Every structure is written in structure tokens, then in C-alpha cells.
């Protein structure tokens, strides 16, 4: 009988440190990507921390990884944060409202940031 030997993808650990409050780690072991991204600078807004986290994640990802992996967090945000919510696939209207408000705030932050950097 033929034996199947999987050809698992493994990668060396990658780490990137932006500053004392922002860093990231990534490694693929047996085809499973493991990420840890930390951005908790108390001196800047949550939006700047999120941009920093995205930047760090981009640094630790490889070219073979889908570049929009941070968007997977939106599902968790929209479905809910409790274990009972996570079982459901129903998006609650108040979560859609919160998501819309967050996107508008994020967009406004980006525009303000760009204007101040001209």
C-alpha cells in the first residue's frame, strides 16, 4: 500500500520590532501560520496603534501569505466577542453600526494624518 508523506510548509521565525510598544512575530509550522502582533503605545491613539500593527504584520509576513489577514478580525468584530456570539453567523445590527462608525473614524484619522504630513 502506498504511503502518503505530507510536504508540510515550515518557515523560520520572523520577528520585527518597531519600537518598545510595537512588535510582531510570525512562523509557519506544519502549514499553520502563527502570528503575534502587539501594538499598545499609550501615547498615541488606537487608530495609530492599529496602523502600526498592520505595518508590523506586513514586515513579518512572507510573500506567500494573503496580505489582507488583518481583515479576518472583522468577522470576529461583527459576529461578537463572546463564545455564544462566536457560534452564530448572524451579524447583529448594533455591531454593523459600530463597525460603520469605526471605519468612518479610521478614515477620518487617516485623512487628518495625511493632511498634517504634507
C-alpha positions as YAML, in Angstrom:
chain: A
units: angstrom
residues:
- id: 1
  name: UNK
  ca: [0.00, 0.00, 0.00]
- id: 2
  name: UNK
  ca: [1.28, 3.47, -0.89]
- id: 3
  name: UNK
  ca: [2.16, 5.76, 1.97]
- id: 4
  name: UNK
  ca: [1.32, 9.44, 1.83]
- id: 5
  name: UNK
  ca: [4.01, 11.71, 3.20]
- id: 6
  name: UNK
  ca: [2.77, 15.27, 3.53]
- id: 7
  name: UNK
  ca: [5.07, 18.03, 2.37]
- id: 8
  name: UNK
  ca: [4.44, 20.47, 5.19]
- id: 9
  name: UNK
  ca: [5.48, 24.06, 4.81]
- id: 10
  name: UNK
  ca: [7.67, 25.36, 7.58]
- id: 11
  name: UNK
  ca: [9.36, 28.71, 7.85]
- id: 12
  name: UNK
  ca: [11.94, 30.21, 10.13]
- id: 13
  name: UNK
  ca: [10.61, 32.50, 12.83]
- id: 14
  name: UNK
  ca: [10.40, 36.14, 11.76]
- id: 15
  name: UNK
  ca: [10.35, 39.00, 14.24]
- id: 16
  name: UNK
  ca: [10.08, 42.74, 13.69]
- id: 17
  name: UNK
  ca: [10.27, 45.40, 16.40]
- id: 18
  name: UNK
  ca: [9.03, 48.87, 15.53]
- id: 19
  name: UNK
  ca: [9.52, 50.39, 18.97]
- id: 20
  name: UNK
  ca: [9.23, 49.46, 22.64]
- id: 21
  name: UNK
  ca: [5.42, 49.26, 22.34]
- id: 22
  name: UNK
  ca: [5.03, 47.62, 18.92]
- id: 23
  name: UNK
  ca: [6.39, 44.30, 17.66]
- id: 24
  name: UNK
  ca: [5.40, 41.19, 15.78]
- id: 25
  name: UNK
  ca: [6.30, 37.55, 15.31]
- id: 26
  name: UNK
  ca: [5.34, 35.04, 12.62]
- id: 27
  name: UNK
  ca: [6.21, 31.46, 11.84]
- id: 28
  name: UNK
  ca: [4.68, 28.71, 9.75]
- id: 29
  name: UNK
  ca: [4.81, 25.26, 11.32]
- id: 30
  name: UNK
  ca: [3.20, 22.30, 9.54]
- id: 31
  name: UNK
  ca: [1.27, 24.62, 7.19]
- id: 32
  name: UNK
  ca: [-0.19, 26.65, 10.09]
- id: 33
  name: UNK
  ca: [0.76, 30.31, 10.36]
- id: 34
  name: UNK
  ca: [1.22, 31.61, 13.87]
- id: 35
  name: UNK
  ca: [1.16, 35.37, 14.42]
- id: 36
  name: UNK
  ca: [1.60, 37.56, 17.44]
- id: 37
  name: UNK
  ca: [1.28, 41.28, 16.81]
- id: 38
  name: UNK
  ca: [1.46, 43.70, 19.71]
- id: 39
  name: UNK
  ca: [0.79, 47.45, 19.38]
- id: 40
  name: UNK
  ca: [-0.08, 49.13, 22.67]
- id: 41
  name: UNK
  ca: [1.60, 52.52, 22.72]
- id: 42
  name: UNK
  ca: [-0.27, 54.51, 25.41]
- id: 43
  name: UNK
  ca: [0.95, 57.82, 23.95]
- id: 44
  name: UNK
  ca: [-0.87, 57.50, 20.60]
- id: 45
  name: UNK
  ca: [-4.44, 56.83, 19.50]
- id: 46
  name: UNK
  ca: [-5.90, 53.38, 19.00]
- id: 47
  name: UNK
  ca: [-6.01, 54.13, 15.27]
- id: 48
  name: UNK
  ca: [-2.28, 54.86, 15.09]
- id: 49
  name: UNK
  ca: [-1.67, 51.67, 17.08]
- id: 50
  name: UNK
  ca: [-3.74, 49.75, 14.53]
- id: 51
  name: UNK
  ca: [-1.76, 51.26, 11.64]
- id: 52
  name: UNK
  ca: [1.46, 50.34, 13.42]
- id: 53
  name: UNK
  ca: [0.19, 46.80, 13.96]
- id: 54
  name: UNK
  ca: [-0.63, 46.49, 10.26]
- id: 55
  name: UNK
  ca: [2.80, 47.77, 9.33]
- id: 56
  name: UNK
  ca: [4.50, 45.28, 11.66]
- id: 57
  name: UNK
  ca: [2.35, 42.43, 10.37]
- id: 58
  name: UNK
  ca: [3.36, 43.32, 6.83]
- id: 59
  name: UNK
  ca: [7.00, 43.11, 7.88]
- id: 60
  name: UNK
  ca: [6.71, 39.64, 9.43]
- id: 61
  name: UNK
  ca: [4.53, 38.11, 6.70]
- id: 62
  name: UNK
  ca: [6.13, 36.49, 3.71]
- id: 63
  name: UNK
  ca: [5.18, 36.93, 0.07]
- id: 64
  name: UNK
  ca: [3.23, 33.66, 0.17]
- id: 65
  name: UNK
  ca: [0.76, 34.93, 2.75]
- id: 66
  name: UNK
  ca: [-2.50, 36.66, 1.92]
- id: 67
  name: UNK
  ca: [-1.81, 40.32, 2.62]
- id: 68
  name: UNK
  ca: [-5.29, 41.01, 4.00]
- id: 69
  name: UNK
  ca: [-5.07, 38.70, 7.01]
- id: 70
  name: UNK
  ca: [-5.84, 41.55, 9.42]
- id: 71
  name: UNK
  ca: [-9.28, 41.72, 7.80]
- id: 72
  name: UNK
  ca: [-10.11, 38.34, 9.34]
- id: 73
  name: UNK
  ca: [-10.57, 40.26, 12.58]
- id: 74
  name: UNK
  ca: [-13.64, 41.96, 11.13]
- id: 75
  name: UNK
  ca: [-15.59, 38.71, 11.27]
- id: 76
  name: UNK
  ca: [-14.90, 38.43, 14.98]
- id: 77
  name: UNK
  ca: [-15.81, 42.08, 15.48]
- id: 78
  name: UNK
  ca: [-19.08, 41.83, 13.55]
- id: 79
  name: UNK
  ca: [-20.23, 38.49, 14.91]
- id: 80
  name: UNK
  ca: [-19.42, 39.33, 18.51]
- id: 81
  name: UNK
  ca: [-16.83, 38.75, 21.13]
- id: 82
  name: UNK
  ca: [-18.48, 36.26, 23.47]
- id: 83
  name: UNK
  ca: [-18.27, 32.50, 22.94]
- id: 84
  name: UNK
  ca: [-22.04, 32.36, 22.42]
- id: 85
  name: UNK
  ca: [-21.84, 35.09, 19.77]
- id: 86
  name: UNK
  ca: [-18.98, 33.31, 18.03]
- id: 87
  name: UNK
  ca: [-21.17, 30.25, 17.43]
- id: 88
  name: UNK
  ca: [-23.64, 32.38, 15.48]
- id: 89
  name: UNK
  ca: [-23.13, 33.67, 11.97]
- id: 90
  name: UNK
  ca: [-25.81, 36.31, 12.41]
- id: 91
  name: UNK
  ca: [-24.44, 39.83, 12.42]
- id: 92
  name: UNK
  ca: [-26.26, 41.96, 14.96]
- id: 93
  name: UNK
  ca: [-27.38, 45.41, 13.74]
- id: 94
  name: UNK
  ca: [-25.61, 47.19, 16.59]
- id: 95
  name: UNK
  ca: [-22.33, 45.56, 15.52]
- id: 96
  name: UNK
  ca: [-22.82, 46.84, 11.97]
- id: 97
  name: UNK
  ca: [-23.41, 50.32, 13.34]
- id: 98
  name: UNK
  ca: [-20.28, 50.09, 15.50]
- id: 99
  name: UNK
  ca: [-18.28, 48.82, 12.51]
- id: 100
  name: UNK
  ca: [-19.50, 51.67, 10.31]
- id: 101
  name: UNK
  ca: [-18.61, 54.22, 12.98]
- id: 102
  name: UNK
  ca: [-15.16, 52.64, 13.41]
- id: 103
  name: UNK
  ca: [-14.50, 52.74, 9.68]
- id: 104
  name: UNK
  ca: [-15.54, 56.39, 9.44]
- id: 105
  name: UNK
  ca: [-13.34, 57.31, 12.42]
- id: 106
  name: UNK
  ca: [-10.46, 55.34, 10.94]
- id: 107
  name: UNK
  ca: [-10.87, 57.02, 7.54]
- id: 108
  name: UNK
  ca: [-11.06, 60.48, 9.13]
- id: 109
  name: UNK
  ca: [-7.96, 59.73, 11.17]
- id: 110
  name: UNK
  ca: [-6.07, 58.71, 8.02]
- id: 111
  name: UNK
  ca: [-7.14, 61.86, 6.16]
- id: 112
  name: UNK
  ca: [-6.18, 64.10, 9.09]
- id: 113
  name: UNK
  ca: [-2.86, 62.30, 9.43]
- id: 114
  name: UNK
  ca: [-2.13, 62.72, 5.70]
- id: 115
  name: UNK
  ca: [-3.03, 66.43, 5.76]
- id: 116
  name: UNK
  ca: [-0.74, 67.13, 8.72]
- id: 117
  name: UNK
  ca: [2.17, 65.35, 6.97]
- id: 118
  name: UNK
  ca: [2.01, 67.45, 3.75]
...
